[in-house]
Amino acid sequence: MRALVLSLIGCLGFVAAQQGFPDAGYKPVPGWPQLPEGWNFGETSGVAVDARGHVYVFNRGQHPLVEFDSNGKFLRSLGEGMFIRTHGVRIDREGNIWAIDVDAHVVLKMNPQGRVVMVLGRKGQSGADQSHFNRPTDIAFAPNGDFYVSDGYGNSRVVQFSKEGQFLREWGKKGSGEGEFNLPHTVVLDRRGRVYVGDRENRRVQIFDASGKFLAQWTHAGSPWGMDLTPDGRLFLADGYANRVLLLNLEGQVLGSIGGPGKMPGQFAFAHALAAGPNGELYTAEILNWRAQKFVKQ
């Protein structure tokens, strides 16, 4: 078994080298996570980690939101019957769970016990005004509690709200120019308040200040389907079309690559979302492989 694992790791390193980037040095954890007997994920669209290291897998199966500890032990499931089509999930600094239903056009805030405490958008109604979304995708949080929603498949914009859920501003439209989007699919904020938007079909990351002023763009990191920041301020990026994860610094330099296309542990089929754990670990969610994976630094 050890020889097989080492062989797989070597293959992954070879794939990374073939893609032109160094191997980032992460390996998959076999057998993570452990679902209850008879349970399966559907398409896994989102994954998030809270301050305790608990992992939330958002999927399109019968149990849409499943919580595990960092070792993969099943803790509970949430949201049965609540969602039409799951997409992104994030945990804020207070432990609230934010879940995005892309086909219902809503963003739900749940407290740590799983009770819905805020709804943004109108379920089943798409729109482009201050109270509607059109297939939203992701959410990110500012230190003061403001949050940003990438709105997404239909509206090609980013919308900023106050902590209380009041509309503050929006920017973006369909296009390929600076500040325009062709599917804003993922969004994160760094410690300086800069907003990183994964412009998926334009195959770039655009960077803005907190008010939406364009600052820069990266066009060398593939198609950003999912992004998350590590505790030490580096960026994981899921390049869904290339079926790999890249690790970058905040100047856009690629530090390494993880994985490649396939079905084996450590490989990906439509890597859709990812989450950086508090101890340097990485969690990924895949659409086509119907699974979540955990990676640790070698």
N, C-alpha and C positions, 0 to 999 in steps of 0.2 A: 504493500500500500504506500509506504513512504517513497519507494522508487517511482510509483505512478504519479504521486503528487509532485515530486521533484521534476519529473518529465514534463508534466503539465505546466509547471512554472517556467521551465526552460522554453517551452513552446510559446508561452505568452510573451516572454522577453523577446523571442525571435520575431513574433508578430509586431511588437512595438518597434523594434529596430527597422523592420521592413517598411513601416509607415513613416519613417524619417525622424522619429522622436525616441529618446532613450526610454528604457523601461523604468517606470516610476517605483518599482520595488514593492508592489502590493500583491498579496496572494489571497485567494478565496478561502473562507472557513467552511470546511465540509459539513454538511448536515444542518446548516443554519437556514431558516429557523425550524422549530418543531411545531407543526400544526396538530390540532386534535385529530384523533383517528377519524377517517372518513371525510375530512375537510380538504378543500383545495382552494387556492386562489383562482380568480379569473385573470383577465389581463391586469397586470399590476401597473397602475398609472402614476402612483405617488408613494413617497416614503419620507418620513420625518423623524427626528430624534429630539427628545425633551432633555431638560437639564439633568435628569437622573440617569440618562443613557437609555431610557426606554424607547423602543422603536415602533412606529406606527406605519403599517403597510396598508395603502389605499388601493383597492382592487375592484374589479367588475364581476366578482363572484357573489355567492349568497351571503357572505359575511364581509361587507365592504371595507370596514376599518378594523384592523386587528392589531392589538398591542402585544409586544414581546419585551422581555428584558434583554439586556445586551448579549446574553448567552443564547438567545433564541427561544427561551422558555415562554410558552403561551401564557398570557395574563388575562385577556378579555377581548371581546369583540363589541363593536358599536355600530349603530347606523343601519341595522337591518330594515329594509323597506323604505329607506329615506332618500336614496339617490337614484337618479335616472342613468347617469353615466359619469363615473368618477374621473377626476383629473388630478389637480395638484392638492397637496396637503402640507401644512406648515404648523409649527408650534411656536407661540410667541414667548416672550420672557416671563410671563406670568403663568405659563403652562396651559393656556387656552389652545384649543385645537381649531384650526381654520381649514375647512374642507371646501373644495370647489367642485360643483356639479356643472360640467361643461354644457350638457344638453338642456339642463333646467335653467341655465343662465343665472345662477345664484352662487353667492359666497356665504357660507355658514360659519359662524363663530360658536364653538361649543366650549363650555367650561371644562375643567379637568375631569369632572364626573360624567361628561358626555351630554349635558343638557344644552340645547340651543339657546344662546343668549343674544344673538344678533343675526339678522338676515339682511344681506345686501342684494339688490336686484329683485325682480319679480319672477317667481317660479313659472316656467313655461312661456314667458313673454320676453322676447328679444327687443332691444332698442339701443339707441345711441345717445340718450340723454343722461342726466345726472342720477337717475334712479333705476336705470336699466343697464344690463350688459348684453353683449352678443357673443356667447360662447367664450367666457373668460377662462384663463389658463393657470395663473399662479398669483402669489401674493408675497410681499416682503415688508419688513417692519423697520421703522426708524427708531432711534433711541428714545424719542419723546412719545412714542406710541402711535404716531401717524403710520399709515400703511399705504402701500402701492399695489394696485391690481393690474396685471397685464390682461388686456381685454381685446382680443386674442384672435380667434378664428374669424370673427365677423367685423369687429370695429377697428382693429389695427391701431390701438391706442394704449396708453398707460394712464390710469386714473389714481389720483392721490386723495386720501380721506384722512380726516382727523381721527384720533383715538376713539372718539364717540361715534364715528361713522358718518360724519358730515362731509359732504363733497367739498374739496378744496380746489382742485384744478385737474386738467387733463392735457395731454399732448399726444401728437402723432396722427398719421393718416396712412392710407395704403400707398405704398411707393417704395422706392429704393434710394431716395436721397437722405441726407442727414436729418435725423429726427422723424423719418418715415419708417414704416414697418411693413413687412410681408410675413405676418404671423408672429407677433410677440408672444413667445411660448413660455418664457421663464424670466424671473426677475429676482435680484438680490441687492442688498445695500451693504457697503463696507462701513468701517468705523468712522470714516470722514463724511458719511452721508451721501456718497456718490451712488447713483442708481445704475446698475448693470442690467441691460435688457437683452435677452437672447432672441435675436431677430431671425427666427428659424429658417424661413424659406429664402431670405437674403444671405443666409450663411455667414452671419457676423454677430458680434456682440457690440452694442452701442452703449456708450457711457454718458451719463447726464449728471448735472448737479441736482440738488434736492428739489429745485423748482422746475426741472425739465429742460434746462439749457444744455445743448449738445456740447460735449467735451472731446470725445474721441471715439474711434471704432477699431475693432480688431477683425480682420478678414482672413486670418490665417489658421483659425482653430476649428474649422469645419462648421457644421450645423448645430447650434446650441439648443438641445431639447430640454436639458435640465442643468441647473447650476446650484452650487452651495459653497459657502465660505468655511474654511477650517478655523479652529480657534486661534491659530497663529496668523491668520490673514492671507491664506492662499485660496485659490479658487479651483474647485473641481467642476468640470464641464463635461456633460454627457453629449457626445457627438453621435446622435441617433442614426444618421445615415451611414456613418463609417463603423458603427457598432464598436465604439471604444470610449474610454473616459480619459480626458486630459487633465493634468494638474498644471496650473499656471500661477505665476505671481501676479500682483496687481498692476504691473506694467505691461502685462500681456505676454511675457516670455513663457513658452512651454517648458516646464521642468521635467515632464515625463508623461508616459502613456500607460494605460492599463487595459488589457484585454484585446479583443478582436472579435470578428463575427463567428458565431457558432452556438452550439447547444451545450457544450461541456462547462463544468464549473470554471469560472473566471472568464468566460466568453459571453457575448451579448447578442440578442436579437431585438432590435429597437430599444436600446437603453433610453428610457423615457424620463426618468427622474433619479435624483440621488440626494443623499444627506450625509454630512460630515458629523461623526460622533465626537464626543467631548475628549476622547483619549486618542485621537488620530485615526480612528477606524473610519471606513467608508461603507455606506449602504446604498444599494442600487435597486431600481425597479425596472422591469422589462415588460414591454407589451406582448411580444410574440412568444417569449418563453414562459409567461405566466408565473413569474417567480421574483422573489427578492433575494439578493445576495449580500453577504458581509465580506469585506476585505480588510486585512490588517497589514501593516508595514512589515516586511521581512526583517 
